[in-house]
């Protein structure tokens, strides 16, 4: 069973690296991507929060960390 979990974390790492690479190579529209993880921020979120540069997941984590 451990093999499956090892493989899963490997894939996750690969996906993260690819996301970061594509984030770097797409400098034409950096504001569409989360500055923290490189995920694409939904247009609805960009409309509601034009200054926002984090995806919903990272923004939630940031909010949680800010609270005591
Ligand atoms: Zn993010």
PDB file of the backbone (N, CA, C, O) and the ligand in Angstrom, with CONECT records:
HET     ZN  A 101       1
ATOM      1  N   UNK A   1       0.820  -1.217   0.000  1.00  0.00           N
ATOM      2  CA  UNK A   1       0.000   0.000   0.000  1.00  0.00           C
ATOM      3  C   UNK A   1       0.854   1.268   0.000  1.00  0.00           C
ATOM      4  O   UNK A   1       0.465   2.302  -0.544  1.00  0.00           O
ATOM      5  N   UNK A   2       2.025   1.160   0.623  1.00  0.00           N
ATOM      6  CA  UNK A   2       2.891   2.346   0.708  1.00  0.00           C
ATOM      7  C   UNK A   2       3.339   2.809  -0.678  1.00  0.00           C
ATOM      8  O   UNK A   2       3.577   3.995  -0.906  1.00  0.00           O
ATOM      9  N   UNK A   3       3.452   1.829  -1.615  1.00  0.00           N
ATOM     10  CA  UNK A   3       3.873   2.178  -2.975  1.00  0.00           C
ATOM     11  C   UNK A   3       2.904   3.164  -3.605  1.00  0.00           C
ATOM     12  O   UNK A   3       3.306   4.117  -4.273  1.00  0.00           O
ATOM     13  N   UNK A   4       1.617   2.914  -3.379  1.00  0.00           N
ATOM     14  CA  UNK A   4       0.594   3.789  -3.966  1.00  0.00           C
ATOM     15  C   UNK A   4       0.739   5.204  -3.401  1.00  0.00           C
ATOM     16  O   UNK A   4       0.655   6.186  -4.137  1.00  0.00           O
ATOM     17  N   UNK A   5       0.956   5.295  -2.106  1.00  0.00           N
ATOM     18  CA  UNK A   5       1.079   6.611  -1.487  1.00  0.00           C
ATOM     19  C   UNK A   5       2.345   7.329  -1.951  1.00  0.00           C
ATOM     20  O   UNK A   5       2.343   8.540  -2.169  1.00  0.00           O
ATOM     21  N   UNK A   6       3.434   6.555  -2.099  1.00  0.00           N
ATOM     22  CA  UNK A   6       4.677   7.145  -2.603  1.00  0.00           C
ATOM     23  C   UNK A   6       4.476   7.711  -3.991  1.00  0.00           C
ATOM     24  O   UNK A   6       4.931   8.812  -4.304  1.00  0.00           O
ATOM     25  N   UNK A   7       3.780   6.933  -4.829  1.00  0.00           N
ATOM     26  CA  UNK A   7       3.525   7.353  -6.195  1.00  0.00           C
ATOM     27  C   UNK A   7       2.649   8.598  -6.224  1.00  0.00           C
ATOM     28  O   UNK A   7       2.862   9.503  -7.030  1.00  0.00           O
ATOM     29  N   UNK A   8       1.666   8.633  -5.338  1.00  0.00           N
ATOM     30  CA  UNK A   8       0.749   9.776  -5.289  1.00  0.00           C
ATOM     31  C   UNK A   8       1.501  11.055  -4.934  1.00  0.00           C
ATOM     32  O   UNK A   8       1.283  12.098  -5.551  1.00  0.00           O
ATOM     33  N   UNK A   9       2.373  10.979  -3.955  1.00  0.00           N
ATOM     34  CA  UNK A   9       3.114  12.178  -3.553  1.00  0.00           C
ATOM     35  C   UNK A   9       4.108  12.580  -4.634  1.00  0.00           C
ATOM     36  O   UNK A   9       4.412  13.762  -4.798  1.00  0.00           O
ATOM     37  N   UNK A  10       4.616  11.586  -5.376  1.00  0.00           N
ATOM     38  CA  UNK A  10       5.505  11.870  -6.500  1.00  0.00           C
ATOM     39  C   UNK A  10       4.760  12.668  -7.573  1.00  0.00           C
ATOM     40  O   UNK A  10       5.259  13.669  -8.086  1.00  0.00           O
ATOM     41  N   UNK A  11       3.564  12.199  -7.893  1.00  0.00           N
ATOM     42  CA  UNK A  11       2.737  12.878  -8.892  1.00  0.00           C
ATOM     43  C   UNK A  11       2.394  14.285  -8.432  1.00  0.00           C
ATOM     44  O   UNK A  11       2.387  15.227  -9.224  1.00  0.00           O
ATOM     45  N   UNK A  12       2.113  14.414  -7.153  1.00  0.00           N
ATOM     46  CA  UNK A  12       1.754  15.713  -6.608  1.00  0.00           C
ATOM     47  C   UNK A  12       2.922  16.683  -6.755  1.00  0.00           C
ATOM     48  O   UNK A  12       2.733  17.843  -7.120  1.00  0.00           O
ATOM     49  N   UNK A  13       4.118  16.204  -6.472  1.00  0.00           N
ATOM     50  CA  UNK A  13       5.311  17.028  -6.579  1.00  0.00           C
ATOM     51  C   UNK A  13       5.543  17.443  -8.031  1.00  0.00           C
ATOM     52  O   UNK A  13       5.895  18.588  -8.317  1.00  0.00           O
ATOM     53  N   UNK A  14       5.337  16.483  -8.944  1.00  0.00           N
ATOM     54  CA  UNK A  14       5.511  16.749 -10.370  1.00  0.00           C
ATOM     55  C   UNK A  14       4.518  17.807 -10.833  1.00  0.00           C
ATOM     56  O   UNK A  14       4.863  18.727 -11.574  1.00  0.00           O
ATOM     57  N   UNK A  15       3.286  17.655 -10.382  1.00  0.00           N
ATOM     58  CA  UNK A  15       2.237  18.602 -10.758  1.00  0.00           C
ATOM     59  C   UNK A  15       2.574  20.003 -10.248  1.00  0.00           C
ATOM     60  O   UNK A  15       2.368  20.998 -10.942  1.00  0.00           O
ATOM     61  N   UNK A  16       3.093  20.059  -9.026  1.00  0.00           N
ATOM     62  CA  UNK A  16       3.451  21.351  -8.423  1.00  0.00           C
ATOM     63  C   UNK A  16       4.570  22.027  -9.211  1.00  0.00           C
ATOM     64  O   UNK A  16       4.527  23.231  -9.466  1.00  0.00           O
ATOM     65  N   UNK A  17       5.573  21.232  -9.594  1.00  0.00           N
ATOM     66  CA  UNK A  17       6.697  21.784 -10.353  1.00  0.00           C
ATOM     67  C   UNK A  17       6.234  22.305 -11.705  1.00  0.00           C
ATOM     68  O   UNK A  17       6.655  23.370 -12.156  1.00  0.00           O
ATOM     69  N   UNK A  18       5.340  21.517 -12.357  1.00  0.00           N
ATOM     70  CA  UNK A  18       4.831  21.944 -13.664  1.00  0.00           C
ATOM     71  C   UNK A  18       4.024  23.219 -13.538  1.00  0.00           C
ATOM     72  O   UNK A  18       4.110  24.103 -14.392  1.00  0.00           O
ATOM     73  N   UNK A  19       3.242  23.318 -12.478  1.00  0.00           N
ATOM     74  CA  UNK A  19       2.422  24.511 -12.254  1.00  0.00           C
ATOM     75  C   UNK A  19       3.323  25.728 -12.070  1.00  0.00           C
ATOM     76  O   UNK A  19       3.050  26.801 -12.608  1.00  0.00           O
ATOM     77  N   UNK A  20       4.399  25.550 -11.305  1.00  0.00           N
ATOM     78  CA  UNK A  20       5.328  26.652 -11.072  1.00  0.00           C
ATOM     79  C   UNK A  20       6.029  27.048 -12.363  1.00  0.00           C
ATOM     80  O   UNK A  20       6.220  28.233 -12.635  1.00  0.00           O
ATOM     81  N   UNK A  21       6.415  26.042 -13.166  1.00  0.00           N
ATOM     82  CA  UNK A  21       7.097  26.328 -14.435  1.00  0.00           C
ATOM     83  C   UNK A  21       6.186  27.081 -15.391  1.00  0.00           C
ATOM     84  O   UNK A  21       6.597  28.064 -16.006  1.00  0.00           O
ATOM     85  N   UNK A  22       4.942  26.616 -15.514  1.00  0.00           N
ATOM     86  CA  UNK A  22       4.013  27.274 -16.437  1.00  0.00           C
ATOM     87  C   UNK A  22       3.670  28.664 -15.914  1.00  0.00           C
ATOM     88  O   UNK A  22       3.401  29.582 -16.689  1.00  0.00           O
ATOM     89  N   UNK A  23       3.682  28.807 -14.605  1.00  0.00           N
ATOM     90  CA  UNK A  23       3.424  30.112 -13.997  1.00  0.00           C
ATOM     91  C   UNK A  23       4.534  31.093 -14.385  1.00  0.00           C
ATOM     92  O   UNK A  23       4.268  32.255 -14.692  1.00  0.00           O
ATOM     93  N   UNK A  24       5.759  30.619 -14.368  1.00  0.00           N
ATOM     94  CA  UNK A  24       6.903  31.471 -14.697  1.00  0.00           C
ATOM     95  C   UNK A  24       6.907  31.845 -16.172  1.00  0.00           C
ATOM     96  O   UNK A  24       7.235  32.975 -16.533  1.00  0.00           O
ATOM     97  N   UNK A  25       6.536  30.878 -17.031  1.00  0.00           N
ATOM     98  CA  UNK A  25       6.617  31.098 -18.477  1.00  0.00           C
ATOM     99  C   UNK A  25       5.455  31.939 -19.001  1.00  0.00           C
ATOM    100  O   UNK A  25       5.523  32.451 -20.119  1.00  0.00           O
ATOM    101  N   UNK A  26       4.394  32.089 -18.214  1.00  0.00           N
ATOM    102  CA  UNK A  26       3.251  32.872 -18.680  1.00  0.00           C
ATOM    103  C   UNK A  26       3.262  34.251 -18.030  1.00  0.00           C
ATOM    104  O   UNK A  26       2.382  34.578 -17.234  1.00  0.00           O
ATOM    105  N   UNK A  27       4.256  35.050 -18.372  1.00  0.00           N
ATOM    106  CA  UNK A  27       4.385  36.358 -17.734  1.00  0.00           C
ATOM    107  C   UNK A  27       3.423  37.392 -18.301  1.00  0.00           C
ATOM    108  O   UNK A  27       3.297  38.489 -17.759  1.00  0.00           O
ATOM    109  N   UNK A  28       2.741  37.044 -19.395  1.00  0.00           N
ATOM    110  CA  UNK A  28       1.830  37.990 -20.029  1.00  0.00           C
ATOM    111  C   UNK A  28       0.629  38.302 -19.139  1.00  0.00           C
ATOM    112  O   UNK A  28       0.116  39.421 -19.151  1.00  0.00           O
ATOM    113  N   UNK A  29       0.180  37.308 -18.365  1.00  0.00           N
ATOM    114  CA  UNK A  29      -0.958  37.545 -17.487  1.00  0.00           C
ATOM    115  C   UNK A  29      -0.731  36.938 -16.111  1.00  0.00           C
ATOM    116  O   UNK A  29      -1.423  36.000 -15.716  1.00  0.00           O
ATOM    117  N   UNK A  30       0.240  37.474 -15.384  1.00  0.00           N
ATOM    118  CA  UNK A  30       0.570  36.916 -14.075  1.00  0.00           C
ATOM    119  C   UNK A  30      -0.533  37.109 -13.044  1.00  0.00           C
ATOM    120  O   UNK A  30      -0.633  36.357 -12.074  1.00  0.00           O
ATOM    121  N   UNK A  31      -1.362  38.131 -13.265  1.00  0.00           N
ATOM    122  CA  UNK A  31      -2.394  38.438 -12.281  1.00  0.00           C
ATOM    123  C   UNK A  31      -3.517  37.400 -12.274  1.00  0.00           C
ATOM    124  O   UNK A  31      -4.335  37.369 -11.355  1.00  0.00           O
ATOM    125  N   UNK A  32      -3.553  36.546 -13.308  1.00  0.00           N
ATOM    126  CA  UNK A  32      -4.588  35.522 -13.344  1.00  0.00           C
ATOM    127  C   UNK A  32      -4.227  34.304 -12.501  1.00  0.00           C
ATOM    128  O   UNK A  32      -5.068  33.442 -12.244  1.00  0.00           O
ATOM    129  N   UNK A  33      -2.969  34.244 -12.076  1.00  0.00           N
ATOM    130  CA  UNK A  33      -2.529  33.086 -11.311  1.00  0.00           C
ATOM    131  C   UNK A  33      -2.270  33.439  -9.859  1.00  0.00           C
ATOM    132  O   UNK A  33      -1.880  34.559  -9.530  1.00  0.00           O
ATOM    133  N   UNK A  34      -2.495  32.459  -9.000  1.00  0.00           N
ATOM    134  CA  UNK A  34      -2.193  32.617  -7.585  1.00  0.00           C
ATOM    135  C   UNK A  34      -0.680  32.789  -7.425  1.00  0.00           C
ATOM    136  O   UNK A  34       0.089  31.979  -7.941  1.00  0.00           O
ATOM    137  N   UNK A  35      -0.251  33.828  -6.720  1.00  0.00           N
ATOM    138  CA  UNK A  35       1.181  34.067  -6.559  1.00  0.00           C
ATOM    139  C   UNK A  35       1.819  33.043  -5.628  1.00  0.00           C
ATOM    140  O   UNK A  35       3.039  32.878  -5.608  1.00  0.00           O
ATOM    141  N   UNK A  36       0.981  32.361  -4.862  1.00  0.00           N
ATOM    142  CA  UNK A  36       1.504  31.397  -3.900  1.00  0.00           C
ATOM    143  C   UNK A  36       1.696  30.009  -4.499  1.00  0.00           C
ATOM    144  O   UNK A  36       2.750  29.399  -4.318  1.00  0.00           O
ATOM    145  N   UNK A  37       0.680  29.499  -5.218  1.00  0.00           N
ATOM    146  CA  UNK A  37       0.769  28.129  -5.728  1.00  0.00           C
ATOM    147  C   UNK A  37       0.698  28.053  -7.245  1.00  0.00           C
ATOM    148  O   UNK A  37       0.930  26.981  -7.804  1.00  0.00           O
ATOM    149  N   UNK A  38       0.384  29.161  -7.942  1.00  0.00           N
ATOM    150  CA  UNK A  38       0.352  29.152  -9.398  1.00  0.00           C
ATOM    151  C   UNK A  38      -0.970  28.709  -9.993  1.00  0.00           C
ATOM    152  O   UNK A  38      -1.106  28.640 -11.215  1.00  0.00           O
ATOM    153  N   UNK A  39      -1.944  28.408  -9.151  1.00  0.00           N
ATOM    154  CA  UNK A  39      -3.260  27.998  -9.663  1.00  0.00           C
ATOM    155  C   UNK A  39      -3.953  29.191 -10.313  1.00  0.00           C
ATOM    156  O   UNK A  39      -3.732  30.341  -9.933  1.00  0.00           O
ATOM    157  N   UNK A  40      -4.790  28.894 -11.296  1.00  0.00           N
ATOM    158  CA  UNK A  40      -5.517  29.974 -11.960  1.00  0.00           C
ATOM    159  C   UNK A  40      -6.647  30.466 -11.065  1.00  0.00           C
ATOM    160  O   UNK A  40      -7.434  29.673 -10.549  1.00  0.00           O
ATOM    161  N   UNK A  41      -6.719  31.774 -10.889  1.00  0.00           N
ATOM    162  CA  UNK A  41      -7.769  32.364 -10.068  1.00  0.00           C
ATOM    163  C   UNK A  41      -9.024  32.532 -10.940  1.00  0.00           C
ATOM    164  O   UNK A  41      -8.946  33.127 -12.015  1.00  0.00           O
ATOM    165  N   UNK A  42     -10.167  32.020 -10.495  1.00  0.00           N
ATOM    166  CA  UNK A  42     -11.397  32.130 -11.295  1.00  0.00           C
ATOM    167  C   UNK A  42     -11.748  33.583 -11.594  1.00  0.00           C
ATOM    168  O   UNK A  42     -11.557  34.468 -10.760  1.00  0.00           O
ATOM    169  N   UNK A  43     -12.268  33.814 -12.808  1.00  0.00           N
ATOM    170  CA  UNK A  43     -12.623  35.177 -13.233  1.00  0.00           C
ATOM    171  C   UNK A  43     -13.619  35.814 -12.268  1.00  0.00           C
ATOM    172  O   UNK A  43     -13.542  37.014 -12.006  1.00  0.00           O
ATOM    173  N   UNK A  44     -14.549  35.026 -11.738  1.00  0.00           N
ATOM    174  CA  UNK A  44     -15.558  35.554 -10.811  1.00  0.00           C
ATOM    175  C   UNK A  44     -14.872  36.135  -9.574  1.00  0.00           C
ATOM    176  O   UNK A  44     -15.282  37.169  -9.046  1.00  0.00           O
ATOM    177  N   UNK A  45     -13.819  35.448  -9.124  1.00  0.00           N
ATOM    178  CA  UNK A  45     -13.070  35.918  -7.950  1.00  0.00           C
ATOM    179  C   UNK A  45     -12.287  37.195  -8.289  1.00  0.00           C
ATOM    180  O   UNK A  45     -12.199  38.120  -7.482  1.00  0.00           O
ATOM    181  N   UNK A  46     -11.723  37.220  -9.502  1.00  0.00           N
ATOM    182  CA  UNK A  46     -10.966  38.407  -9.927  1.00  0.00           C
ATOM    183  C   UNK A  46     -11.882  39.624 -10.033  1.00  0.00           C
ATOM    184  O   UNK A  46     -11.485  40.749  -9.730  1.00  0.00           O
ATOM    185  N   UNK A  47     -13.117  39.372 -10.471  1.00  0.00           N
ATOM    186  CA  UNK A  47     -14.086  40.462 -10.602  1.00  0.00           C
ATOM    187  C   UNK A  47     -14.480  40.991  -9.233  1.00  0.00           C
ATOM    188  O   UNK A  47     -14.568  42.201  -9.023  1.00  0.00           O
ATOM    189  N   UNK A  48     -14.717  40.070  -8.304  1.00  0.00           N
ATOM    190  CA  UNK A  48     -15.145  40.447  -6.954  1.00  0.00           C
ATOM    191  C   UNK A  48     -14.002  41.110  -6.190  1.00  0.00           C
ATOM    192  O   UNK A  48     -14.214  42.060  -5.436  1.00  0.00           O
ATOM    193  N   UNK A  49     -12.777  40.593  -6.397  1.00  0.00           N
ATOM    194  CA  UNK A  49     -11.607  41.113  -5.683  1.00  0.00           C
ATOM    195  C   UNK A  49     -10.489  41.384  -6.682  1.00  0.00           C
ATOM    196  O   UNK A  49      -9.579  40.566  -6.817  1.00  0.00           O
ATOM    197  N   UNK A  50     -10.538  42.534  -7.395  1.00  0.00           N
ATOM    198  CA  UNK A  50      -9.543  42.837  -8.443  1.00  0.00           C
ATOM    199  C   UNK A  50      -8.105  42.860  -7.921  1.00  0.00           C
ATOM    200  O   UNK A  50      -7.169  42.573  -8.669  1.00  0.00           O
ATOM    201  N   UNK A  51      -7.930  43.193  -6.667  1.00  0.00           N
ATOM    202  CA  UNK A  51      -6.578  43.280  -6.095  1.00  0.00           C
ATOM    203  C   UNK A  51      -6.050  41.917  -5.667  1.00  0.00           C
ATOM    204  O   UNK A  51      -4.873  41.764  -5.339  1.00  0.00           O
ATOM    205  N   UNK A  52      -6.938  40.937  -5.675  1.00  0.00           N
ATOM    206  CA  UNK A  52      -6.593  39.613  -5.172  1.00  0.00           C
ATOM    207  C   UNK A  52      -5.565  38.922  -6.061  1.00  0.00           C
ATOM    208  O   UNK A  52      -5.731  38.872  -7.280  1.00  0.00           O
ATOM    209  N   UNK A  53      -4.506  38.389  -5.457  1.00  0.00           N
ATOM    210  CA  UNK A  53      -3.515  37.636  -6.230  1.00  0.00           C
ATOM    211  C   UNK A  53      -3.284  36.247  -5.641  1.00  0.00           C
ATOM    212  O   UNK A  53      -2.255  35.617  -5.889  1.00  0.00           O
ATOM    213  N   UNK A  54      -4.253  35.782  -4.860  1.00  0.00           N
ATOM    214  CA  UNK A  54      -4.185  34.437  -4.293  1.00  0.00           C
ATOM    215  C   UNK A  54      -5.428  33.658  -4.705  1.00  0.00           C
ATOM    216  O   UNK A  54      -6.500  34.242  -4.863  1.00  0.00           O
ATOM    217  N   UNK A  55      -5.292  32.331  -4.883  1.00  0.00           N
ATOM    218  CA  UNK A  55      -6.454  31.513  -5.170  1.00  0.00           C
ATOM    219  C   UNK A  55      -7.279  31.365  -3.889  1.00  0.00           C
ATOM    220  O   UNK A  55      -6.848  31.766  -2.809  1.00  0.00           O
ATOM    221  N   UNK A  56      -8.458  30.790  -4.028  1.00  0.00           N
ATOM    222  CA  UNK A  56      -9.336  30.669  -2.867  1.00  0.00           C
ATOM    223  C   UNK A  56      -8.668  29.853  -1.758  1.00  0.00           C
ATOM    224  O   UNK A  56      -8.765  30.202  -0.582  1.00  0.00           O
ATOM    225  N   UNK A  57      -8.002  28.785  -2.129  1.00  0.00           N
ATOM    226  CA  UNK A  57      -7.343  27.926  -1.151  1.00  0.00           C
ATOM    227  C   UNK A  57      -6.271  28.666  -0.367  1.00  0.00           C
ATOM    228  O   UNK A  57      -6.241  28.595   0.861  1.00  0.00           O
ATOM    229  N   UNK A  58      -5.384  29.379  -1.071  1.00  0.00           N
ATOM    230  CA  UNK A  58      -4.294  30.096  -0.409  1.00  0.00           C
ATOM    231  C   UNK A  58      -4.828  31.281   0.395  1.00  0.00           C
ATOM    232  O   UNK A  58      -4.302  31.593   1.463  1.00  0.00           O
ATOM    233  N   UNK A  59      -5.874  31.944  -0.114  1.00  0.00           N
ATOM    234  CA  UNK A  59      -6.462  33.064   0.616  1.00  0.00           C
ATOM    235  C   UNK A  59      -7.071  32.584   1.925  1.00  0.00           C
ATOM    236  O   UNK A  59      -6.976  33.257   2.951  1.00  0.00           O
ATOM    237  N   UNK A  60      -7.696  31.415   1.879  1.00  0.00           N
ATOM    238  CA  UNK A  60      -8.298  30.840   3.089  1.00  0.00           C
ATOM    239  C   UNK A  60      -7.217  30.519   4.112  1.00  0.00           C
ATOM    240  O   UNK A  60      -7.374  30.803   5.299  1.00  0.00           O
ATOM    241  N   UNK A  61      -6.122  29.928   3.650  1.00  0.00           N
ATOM    242  CA  UNK A  61      -5.007  29.580   4.540  1.00  0.00           C
ATOM    243  C   UNK A  61      -4.432  30.853   5.159  1.00  0.00           C
ATOM    244  O   UNK A  61      -4.129  30.890   6.352  1.00  0.00           O
ATOM    245  N   UNK A  62      -4.284  31.899   4.335  1.00  0.00           N
ATOM    246  CA  UNK A  62      -3.735  33.162   4.811  1.00  0.00           C
ATOM    247  C   UNK A  62      -4.637  33.762   5.898  1.00  0.00           C
ATOM    248  O   UNK A  62      -4.167  34.251   6.926  1.00  0.00           O
ATOM    249  N   UNK A  63      -5.958  33.705   5.631  1.00  0.00           N
ATOM    250  CA  UNK A  63      -6.932  34.216   6.600  1.00  0.00           C
ATOM    251  C   UNK A  63      -6.817  33.469   7.924  1.00  0.00           C
ATOM    252  O   UNK A  63      -6.814  34.073   8.996  1.00  0.00           O
ATOM    253  N   UNK A  64      -6.724  32.146   7.828  1.00  0.00           N
ATOM    254  CA  UNK A  64      -6.665  31.310   9.031  1.00  0.00           C
ATOM    255  C   UNK A  64      -5.398  31.610   9.823  1.00  0.00           C
ATOM    256  O   UNK A  64      -5.421  31.630  11.053  1.00  0.00           O
ATOM    257  N   UNK A  65      -4.295  31.843   9.118  1.00  0.00           N
ATOM    258  CA  UNK A  65      -3.021  32.100   9.795  1.00  0.00           C
ATOM    259  C   UNK A  65      -3.005  33.476  10.463  1.00  0.00           C
ATOM    260  O   UNK A  65      -2.351  33.685  11.484  1.00  0.00           O
ATOM    261  N   UNK A  66      -3.751  34.415   9.851  1.00  0.00           N
ATOM    262  CA  UNK A  66      -3.758  35.773  10.382  1.00  0.00           C
ATOM    263  C   UNK A  66      -4.480  35.847  11.721  1.00  0.00           C
ATOM    264  O   UNK A  66      -4.158  36.673  12.576  1.00  0.00           O
ATOM    265  N   UNK A  67      -5.477  34.953  11.886  1.00  0.00           N
ATOM    266  CA  UNK A  67      -6.236  34.941  13.141  1.00  0.00           C
ATOM    267  C   UNK A  67      -5.427  34.303  14.255  1.00  0.00           C
ATOM    268  O   UNK A  67      -4.686  33.352  14.006  1.00  0.00           O
ATOM    269  N   UNK A  68      -5.550  34.801  15.475  1.00  0.00           N
ATOM    270  CA  UNK A  68      -4.792  34.259  16.580  1.00  0.00           C
ATOM    271  C   UNK A  68      -5.231  32.849  16.979  1.00  0.00           C
ATOM    272  O   UNK A  68      -4.669  32.268  17.907  1.00  0.00           O
TER     273      UNK A  68
HETATM  274 ZN    ZN A 101      -2.972  29.335  -4.383  1.00  0.00          ZN
END
